[in-house]
Amino acid sequence: MANTFTQLYIQLVFSPKGREKLIPKLYKEDVHKYITSIVQDENRKHKLLAINCMPDHIHIFVGLNPAQSISNLVSDIKTASSKFIKKQPWMHFNFEWQKGYGAFSYSKSQISSVVKYIMDQEEHHKQKTFKEEYVEFLRKFEIVYDEKYLFEFYET
């Protein structure tokens, strides 16, 4: 669109249904590559800044193209990547993402710290569960939430 200039940085966070640990570390790069192709395809034109898939959740940091809504982008990612993951020889379960997602916005000056945070997920989760992390995001961004509408969190 001519004369339209934007700078939108969004971190997306979501989890497999039941928050099960279904994405093996050995195969997360395959999932990263596939989701990167969705985010950056020639029709969507978003910019992938960071991605890190943990066994029970994923963080995706994008420079958002405003021609597509966040909810449509998340829907596209979840739909296509679910189909991709289900077809993998390492997936022995019926894979799908949980309903819902977190979307958190950042300024340009925060890009490097958000990228570092996402890339350091393995280290971060040695001290904090995904539920603790997610609730911390909601509080930090002052998002009003009801516990019953959070992801399905099971104690492990």
N, CA, C and O of each residue as an XYZ file, in Angstrom:
624
protein
N       0.851     -1.175      0.000
C       0.000      0.000      0.000
C       0.898      1.239      0.000
O       1.750      1.387      0.876
N       0.717      2.093     -0.940
C       1.510      3.320     -1.026
C       1.237      4.224      0.177
O       0.114      4.291      0.676
N       2.268      4.906      0.626
C       2.169      5.865      1.730
C       1.763      5.237      3.060
O       1.242      5.926      3.937
N       1.995      3.944      3.214
C       1.722      3.265      4.480
C       3.042      2.785      5.056
O       3.768      2.020      4.422
N       3.343      3.239      6.256
C       4.602      2.897      6.895
C       4.303      2.386      8.300
O       3.607      3.044      9.073
N       4.826      1.226      8.619
C       4.551      0.642      9.932
C       5.815      0.058     10.537
O       6.793     -0.223      9.843
N       5.766     -0.113     11.838
C       6.834     -0.759     12.586
C       6.144     -1.496     13.733
O       5.934     -0.940     14.811
N       5.796     -2.762     13.478
C       5.015     -3.543     14.429
C       5.760     -4.835     14.766
O       5.991     -5.672     13.893
N       6.128     -4.988     16.016
C       6.864     -6.164     16.458
C       6.014     -6.920     17.471
O       5.649     -6.383     18.518
N       5.704     -8.173     17.146
C       4.778     -8.962     17.958
C       5.401    -10.305     18.313
O       5.933    -11.006     17.453
N       5.325    -10.654     19.600
C       5.727    -11.986     20.042
C       4.461    -12.815     20.212
O       3.533    -12.416     20.915
N       4.435    -13.963     19.565
C       3.307    -14.894     19.664
C       3.723    -16.071     20.533
O       4.850    -16.558     20.435
N       2.816    -16.521     21.375
C       3.091    -17.662     22.252
C       1.853    -18.552     22.250
O       0.741    -18.087     22.499
N       2.060    -19.842     21.965
C       0.953    -20.796     22.073
C       1.507    -22.189     22.321
O       2.721    -22.391     22.328
N       0.613    -23.148     22.523
C       0.992    -24.451     23.038
C       0.233    -25.575     22.327
O      -0.865    -25.355     21.816
N       0.820    -26.791     22.294
C       0.046    -27.929     21.797
C      -1.165    -28.183     22.689
O      -1.155    -27.852     23.875
N      -2.200    -28.768     22.113
C      -3.412    -29.066     22.876
C      -3.056    -29.901     24.102
O      -2.289    -30.860     24.025
N      -3.632    -29.510     25.228
C      -3.353    -30.192     26.479
C      -1.995    -29.857     27.044
O      -1.572    -30.418     28.056
N      -1.309    -28.936     26.382
C       0.036    -28.519     26.747
C       0.968    -29.700     26.921
O       1.866    -29.699     27.763
N       0.728    -30.706     26.101
C       1.579    -31.889     26.154
C       2.933    -31.599     25.520
O       3.056    -30.737     24.650
N       3.930    -32.324     25.964
C       5.292    -32.157     25.433
C       5.423    -33.041     24.191
O       5.928    -34.162     24.260
N       4.962    -32.517     23.062
C       4.877    -33.311     21.847
C       5.920    -32.972     20.794
O       6.022    -33.674     19.788
N       6.685    -31.929     20.997
C       7.642    -31.527     19.970
C       9.056    -31.855     20.467
O       9.621    -31.126     21.283
N       9.616    -32.956     19.967
C      10.952    -33.368     20.421
C      12.023    -32.357     20.032
O      11.995    -31.796     18.937
N      12.954    -32.134     20.929
C      14.049    -31.194     20.689
C      14.794    -31.534     19.397
O      15.225    -30.641     18.667
N      14.940    -32.807     19.127
C      15.649    -33.275     17.947
C      15.010    -32.776     16.640
O      15.700    -32.635     15.630
N      13.706    -32.511     16.657
C      12.992    -32.139     15.434
C      12.469    -30.709     15.422
O      11.761    -30.314     14.496
N      12.810    -29.939     16.437
C      12.267    -28.584     16.500
C      12.745    -27.709     15.352
O      12.015    -26.813     14.928
N      13.956    -27.941     14.829
C      14.443    -27.152     13.693
C      13.558    -27.350     12.464
O      13.346    -26.413     11.693
N      13.041    -28.567     12.280
C      12.113    -28.824     11.167
C      10.852    -27.973     11.327
O      10.352    -27.395     10.362
N      10.352    -27.907     12.557
C       9.157    -27.095     12.838
C       9.486    -25.619     12.628
O       8.684    -24.884     12.052
N      10.647    -25.182     13.085
C      11.067    -23.780     12.894
C      11.090    -23.421     11.417
O      10.537    -22.397     11.015
N      11.725    -24.254     10.613
C      11.835    -23.972      9.175
C      10.463    -23.912      8.519
O      10.201    -23.040      7.689
N       9.597    -24.832      8.891
C       8.268    -24.857      8.282
C       7.476    -23.597      8.660
O       6.867    -22.965      7.797
N       7.485    -23.240      9.928
C       6.749    -22.046     10.371
C       7.363    -20.783      9.774
O       6.639    -19.852      9.421
N       8.679    -20.741      9.658
C       9.334    -19.596      9.012
C       8.819    -19.426      7.588
O       8.566    -18.303      7.150
N       8.662    -20.522      6.868
C       8.155    -20.433      5.489
C       6.723    -19.902      5.441
O       6.349    -19.217      4.488
N       5.936    -20.206      6.442
C       4.562    -19.689      6.507
C       4.589    -18.180      6.760
O       3.952    -17.406      6.045
N       5.333    -17.782      7.783
C       5.384    -16.377      8.200
C       5.902    -15.484      7.073
O       5.365    -14.402      6.834
N       6.943    -15.941      6.387
C       7.623    -15.082      5.414
C       7.205    -15.336      3.969
O       7.850    -14.825      3.053
N       6.150    -16.109      3.740
C       5.803    -16.391      2.350
C       5.421    -15.113      1.610
O       5.095    -14.101      2.230
N       5.463    -15.167      0.297
C       5.309    -13.962     -0.530
C       3.950    -13.285     -0.404
O       3.821    -12.112     -0.754
N       2.940    -13.985      0.082
C       1.630    -13.367      0.276
C       1.511    -12.658      1.623
O       0.880    -11.606      1.719
N       2.114    -13.230      2.657
C       1.996    -12.652      3.995
C       3.015    -11.537      4.225
O       2.673    -10.475      4.745
N       4.254    -11.781      3.840
C       5.329    -10.786      3.901
C       5.644    -10.259      5.305
O       5.977     -9.086      5.477
N       5.534    -11.137      6.299
C       5.984    -10.774      7.636
C       7.480    -11.072      7.699
O       8.021    -11.763      6.837
N       8.135    -10.548      8.718
C       9.561    -10.809      8.901
C       9.735    -11.610     10.188
O       9.361    -11.149     11.266
N      10.299    -12.804     10.073
C      10.548    -13.603     11.258
C      11.819    -13.103     11.933
O      12.880    -13.062     11.311
N      11.713    -12.724     13.206
C      12.854    -12.212     13.963
C      13.452    -13.273     14.880
O      14.660    -13.286     15.114
N      12.603    -14.165     15.401
C      13.081    -15.260     16.261
C      11.972    -16.297     16.393
O      10.783    -15.981     16.351
N      12.397    -17.530     16.552
C      11.451    -18.621     16.802
C      12.150    -19.646     17.683
O      13.326    -19.946     17.478
N      11.434    -20.179     18.656
C      11.977    -21.250     19.475
C      10.825    -22.106     19.973
O       9.922    -21.642     20.670
N      10.892    -23.353     19.594
C       9.865    -24.314     19.941
C      10.352    -25.167     21.099
O      11.350    -25.879     20.982
N       9.662    -25.094     22.187
C       9.922    -25.962     23.322
C       9.013    -27.187     23.160
O       8.099    -27.159     22.336
N       9.240    -28.244     23.917
C       8.374    -29.418     23.764
C       6.889    -29.116     24.009
O       6.020    -29.770     23.432
N       6.598    -28.116     24.872
C       5.203    -27.842     25.234
C       4.701    -26.443     24.875
O       3.596    -26.074     25.271
N       5.481    -25.661     24.137
C       4.999    -24.352     23.674
C       5.974    -23.767     22.670
O       7.073    -24.285     22.472
N       5.556    -22.680     22.040
C       6.389    -22.039     21.030
C       6.333    -20.529     21.190
O       5.300    -19.966     21.553
N       7.461    -19.881     20.914
C       7.559    -18.425     20.853
C       7.928    -18.061     19.421
O       8.868    -18.623     18.860
N       7.199    -17.130     18.832
C       7.490    -16.643     17.487
C       7.485    -15.123     17.559
O       6.506    -14.527     18.010
N       8.564    -14.495     17.122
C       8.685    -13.035     17.162
C       8.733    -12.537     15.722
O       9.628    -12.904     14.961
N       7.767    -11.701     15.355
C       7.650    -11.249     13.965
C       7.605     -9.736     13.852
O       7.128     -9.035     14.745
N       8.115     -9.256     12.727
C       7.849     -7.904     12.269
C       6.582     -8.050     11.434
O       6.613     -8.631     10.349
N       5.489     -7.533     11.926
C       4.169     -7.796     11.346
C       3.865     -6.907     10.148
O       4.044     -5.690     10.202
N       3.408     -7.521      9.077
C       2.868     -6.807      7.927
C       1.401     -6.522      8.260
O       0.631     -7.465      8.439
N       0.994     -5.263      8.347
C      -0.366     -4.945      8.793
C      -1.460     -5.346      7.801
O      -2.646     -5.198      8.095
N      -1.069     -5.850      6.634
C      -2.075     -6.307      5.674
C      -2.772     -7.581      6.160
O      -3.835     -7.943      5.655
N      -2.165     -8.261      7.144
C      -2.788     -9.454      7.714
C      -2.943     -9.255      9.214
O      -2.020     -8.787      9.881
N      -4.092     -9.604      9.736
C      -4.321     -9.465     11.171
C      -3.511    -10.515     11.936
O      -3.131    -11.551     11.391
N      -3.263    -10.224     13.188
C      -2.546    -11.170     14.046
C      -3.333    -12.468     14.148
O      -2.753    -13.549     14.049
N      -4.629    -12.380     14.343
C      -5.425    -13.600     14.494
C      -5.391    -14.454     13.230
O      -5.364    -15.681     13.327
N      -5.392    -13.844     12.057
C      -5.301    -14.620     10.817
C      -3.913    -15.244     10.658
O      -3.792    -16.377     10.192
N      -2.875    -14.513     11.039
C      -1.527    -15.068     10.975
C      -1.413    -16.287     11.892
O      -0.906    -17.329     11.477
N      -1.879    -16.162     13.126
C      -1.809    -17.281     14.069
C      -2.613    -18.463     13.538
O      -2.160    -19.605     13.617
N      -3.780    -18.203     13.007
C      -4.606    -19.271     12.434
C      -3.874    -19.974     11.297
O      -3.872    -21.203     11.225
N      -3.251    -19.203     10.409
C      -2.492    -19.789      9.296
C      -1.346    -20.651      9.812
O      -1.124    -21.758      9.321
N      -0.620    -20.138     10.806
C       0.517    -20.880     11.373
C       0.030    -22.176     12.014
O       0.572    -23.249     11.747
N      -0.988    -22.073     12.855
C      -1.477    -23.254     13.567
C      -2.032    -24.304     12.602
O      -1.725    -25.489     12.730
N      -2.837    -23.877     11.652
C      -3.460    -24.824     10.717
C      -2.409    -25.557      9.892
O      -2.395    -26.787      9.845
N      -1.530    -24.799      9.244
C      -0.533    -25.414      8.367
C       0.491    -26.236      9.147
O       0.842    -27.340      8.731
N       0.971    -25.709     10.271
C       2.002    -26.441     11.014
C       1.428    -27.691     11.678
O       2.147    -28.679     11.823
N       0.162    -27.680     12.085
C      -0.467    -28.891     12.631
C      -0.469    -29.995     11.586
O      -0.127    -31.140     11.882
N      -0.854    -29.650     10.369
C      -0.867    -30.639      9.280
C       0.549    -31.162      9.030
O       0.752    -32.365      8.860
N       1.516    -30.258      9.009
C       2.915    -30.635      8.794
C       3.396    -31.583      9.891
O       3.968    -32.631      9.594
N       3.169    -31.225     11.149
C       3.648    -32.022     12.286
C       2.979    -33.398     12.302
O       3.641    -34.397     12.580
N       1.686    -33.465     12.009
C       0.969    -34.749     11.995
C       1.575    -35.729     10.997
O       1.533    -36.941     11.209
N       2.137    -35.207      9.910
C       2.694    -36.067      8.854
C       4.114    -36.550      9.144
O       4.632    -37.399      8.418
N       4.745    -36.031     10.181
C       6.134    -36.373     10.458
C       6.234    -37.786     11.047
O       5.396    -38.183     11.857
N       7.253    -38.539     10.641
C       7.409    -39.905     11.155
C       7.663    -39.957     12.671
O       7.418    -40.985     13.303
N       8.149    -38.864     13.246
C       8.411    -38.830     14.678
C       7.164    -38.505     15.499
O       7.187    -38.623     16.725
N       6.080    -38.098     14.842
C       4.852    -37.754     15.575
C       3.953    -38.989     15.650
O       3.410    -39.444     14.643
N       3.811    -39.509     16.843
C       3.024    -40.727     17.048
C       1.680    -40.441     17.719
O       1.007    -41.355     18.195
N       1.301    -39.165     17.752
C       0.052    -38.766     18.400
C      -0.723    -37.865     17.440
O      -0.170    -37.386     16.450
N      -1.978    -37.640     17.728
C      -2.779    -36.710     16.943
C      -2.440    -35.298     17.408
O      -2.918    -34.857     18.453
N      -1.632    -34.597     16.650
C      -1.146    -33.285     17.068
C      -2.113    -32.179     16.667
O      -2.635    -32.166     15.552
N      -2.342    -31.254     17.590
C      -3.003    -29.986     17.271
C      -2.623    -28.967     18.329
O      -2.271    -29.316     19.456
N      -2.699    -27.702     17.945
C      -2.407    -26.614     18.875
C      -3.643    -26.324     19.709
O      -4.767    -26.518     19.247
N      -3.441    -25.858     20.938
C      -4.556    -25.430     21.776
C      -5.226    -24.211     21.167
O      -4.630    -23.482     20.375
N      -6.470    -24.008     21.551
C      -7.159    -22.775     21.157
C      -6.500    -21.614     21.896
O      -5.997    -21.767     23.009
N      -6.516    -20.474     21.261
C      -5.986    -19.272     21.891
C      -4.498    -19.096     21.682
O      -3.808    -19.989     21.190
N      -4.023    -17.935     22.064
C      -2.611    -17.578     21.929
C      -2.369    -16.299     22.700
O      -3.306    -15.590     23.068
N      -1.113    -16.016     22.937
C      -0.709    -14.732     23.498
C      -0.028    -13.939     22.401
O       0.742    -14.498     21.620
N      -0.296    -12.656     22.331
C       0.366    -11.755     21.379
C       0.785    -10.512     22.153
O      -0.049     -9.824     22.742
N       2.079    -10.235     22.145
C       2.635     -9.156     22.942
C       3.458     -8.247     22.040
O       4.279     -8.720     21.255
N       3.235     -6.946     22.153
C       3.903     -5.995     21.256
C       5.126     -5.363     21.921
O       5.194     -5.200     23.140
N       6.088     -5.016     21.064
C       7.348     -4.451     21.524
C       7.768     -3.297     20.621
O       7.305     -3.178     19.486
N       8.649     -2.455     21.140
C       9.206     -1.360     20.343
C      10.499     -1.830     19.675
O      11.056     -2.869     20.027
N      10.956     -1.053     18.718
C      12.198     -1.372     17.997
C      13.375     -1.527     18.966
O      14.223     -2.399     18.776
N      13.427     -0.696     19.992
C      14.541     -0.742     20.942
C      14.563     -2.036     21.766
O      15.573     -2.338     22.401
N      13.487     -2.788     21.765
C      13.415     -4.024     22.547
C      13.718     -5.282     21.732
O      13.763     -6.380     22.287
N      13.922     -5.135     20.432
C      14.082     -6.298     19.567
C      15.185     -7.237     20.051
O      14.944     -8.435     20.199
N      16.371     -6.727     20.297
C      17.489     -7.619     20.656
C      17.226     -8.349     21.972
O      17.589     -9.518     22.100
N      16.609     -7.694     22.946
C      16.342     -8.374     24.223
C      15.251     -9.437     24.066
O      15.317    -10.480     24.717
N      14.254     -9.193     23.219
C      13.201    -10.194     22.991
C      13.778    -11.387     22.230
O      13.475    -12.534     22.559
N      14.597    -11.131     21.226
C      15.237    -12.217     20.477
C      16.078    -13.070     21.427
O      16.000    -14.298     21.396
N      16.880    -12.421     22.269
C      17.710    -13.153     23.233
C      16.835    -13.976     24.176
O      17.143    -15.137     24.448
N      15.766    -13.396     24.669
C      14.856    -14.102     25.571
C      14.311    -15.361     24.895
O      14.288    -16.434     25.497
N      13.879    -15.224     23.663
C      13.300    -16.362     22.944
C      14.360    -17.427     22.674
O      14.094    -18.618     22.836
N      15.534    -17.018     22.273
C      16.582    -17.980     21.954
C      17.113    -18.692     23.206
O      17.674    -19.782     23.101
N      16.942    -18.090     24.379
C      17.410    -18.680     25.637
C      16.315    -19.451     26.381
O      16.408    -19.633     27.595
N      15.293    -19.901     25.678
C      14.175    -20.576     26.332
C      14.583    -21.808     27.141
O      14.086    -22.007     28.249
N      15.474    -22.629     26.607
C      15.874    -23.843     27.333
C      16.442    -23.484     28.708
O      16.098    -24.102     29.716
N      17.298    -22.496     28.730
C      17.903    -22.062     29.991
C      16.840    -21.444     30.913
O      16.807    -21.712     32.114
N      15.990    -20.628     30.331
C      14.946    -19.942     31.088
C      14.018    -20.946     31.793
O      13.617    -20.737     32.939
N      13.688    -22.030     31.093
C      12.731    -22.991     31.655
C      13.355    -23.996     32.611
O      12.676    -24.909     33.081
N      14.611    -23.840     32.897
C      15.211    -24.612     33.983
C      14.773    -24.041     35.322
O      14.834    -24.721     36.346
N      14.324    -22.768     35.310
C      13.951    -22.087     36.542
C      12.469    -21.739     36.624
O      11.963    -21.438     37.704
N      11.773    -21.778     35.496
C      10.387    -21.328     35.479
C       9.571    -22.199     34.528
O      10.023    -22.508     33.425
N       8.374    -22.595     34.950
C       7.500    -23.387     34.083
C       6.873    -22.487     33.008
O       6.897    -21.261     33.110
N       6.324    -23.118     31.998
C       5.631    -22.360     30.962
C       4.455    -21.587     31.555
O       4.223    -20.435     31.188
N       3.720    -22.207     32.461
C       2.587    -21.507     33.083
C       3.077    -20.263     33.821
O       2.490    -19.191     33.676
N       4.136    -20.389     34.604
C       4.681    -19.233     35.325
C       5.111    -18.147     34.340
O       4.858    -16.961     34.554
N       5.758    -18.566     33.274
C       6.201    -17.617     32.255
C       5.011    -16.899     31.614
O       5.025    -15.677     31.459
N       3.994    -17.660     31.247
C       2.847    -17.098     30.544
C       2.067    -16.117     31.432
O       1.697    -15.029     30.991
N       1.827    -16.512     32.664
C       1.122    -15.629     33.603
C       1.958    -14.372     33.860
O       1.403    -13.284     34.017
N       3.277    -14.512     33.905
C       4.155    -13.351     34.074
C       3.998    -12.383     32.893
O       3.964    -11.168     33.092
N       3.902    -12.908     31.673
C       3.650    -12.064     30.500
C       2.339    -11.299     30.654
O       2.284    -10.090     30.427
N       1.301    -12.004     31.036
C      -0.013    -11.364     31.176
C       0.033    -10.241     32.210
O      -0.540     -9.172     31.996
N       0.703    -10.479     33.309
C       0.815     -9.449     34.353
C       1.696     -8.289     33.900
O       1.349     -7.126     34.105
N       2.834     -8.604     33.284
C       3.760     -7.571     32.814
C       3.074     -6.629     31.819
O       3.282     -5.417     31.856
N       2.264     -7.197     30.940
C       1.575     -6.394     29.931
C       0.220     -5.891     30.409
O      -0.542     -5.303     29.641
N      -0.075     -6.129     31.697
C      -1.302     -5.658     32.343
C      -2.546     -6.108     31.589
O      -3.464     -5.327     31.337
N      -2.547     -7.391     31.237
C      -3.676     -7.993     30.539
C      -4.583     -8.636     31.581
O      -4.153     -9.501     32.344
N      -5.816     -8.215     31.605
C      -6.796     -8.786     32.516
C      -7.177    -10.163     31.970
O      -7.504    -10.300     30.791
N      -7.133    -11.171     32.824
C      -7.439    -12.526     32.369
C      -8.187    -13.278     33.460
O      -8.135    -12.928     34.639
N      -8.880    -14.318     33.029
C      -9.581    -15.209     33.935
C      -8.866    -16.556     33.852
O      -8.671    -17.082     32.757
N      -8.479    -17.114     34.981
C      -7.745    -18.399     35.026
C      -8.418    -19.477     34.177
O      -7.736    -20.288     33.550
N      -9.746    -19.487     34.155
C     -10.427    -20.569     33.434
C     -10.240    -20.479     31.926
O     -10.518    -21.443     31.212
N      -9.767    -19.318     31.421
C      -9.545    -19.182     29.987
C      -8.083    -19.279     29.588
O      -7.742    -19.082     28.422
N      -7.219    -19.583     30.548
C      -5.813    -19.811     30.212
C      -5.690    -21.154     29.516
O      -6.633    -21.945     29.501
N      -4.519    -21.408     28.938
C      -4.258    -22.715     28.338
C      -4.510    -23.790     29.383
O      -4.520    -23.514     30.583
N      -4.711    -25.003     28.926
C      -4.830    -26.139     29.844
C      -3.443    -26.421     30.391
O      -2.568    -26.897     29.667
N      -3.243    -26.130     31.659
C      -1.938    -26.378     32.273
C      -2.049    -27.570     33.202
O      -2.908    -27.611     34.083
N      -1.186    -28.521     33.000
C      -1.145    -29.706     33.857
C       0.166    -29.708     34.598
O       1.213    -29.393     34.031
N       0.111    -30.058     35.850
C       1.342    -30.131     36.636
C       2.120    -31.366     36.195
O       1.552    -32.444     36.020
N       3.422    -31.193     36.020
C       4.247    -32.335     35.573
C       5.178    -32.776     36.663
O       5.947    -33.719     36.474
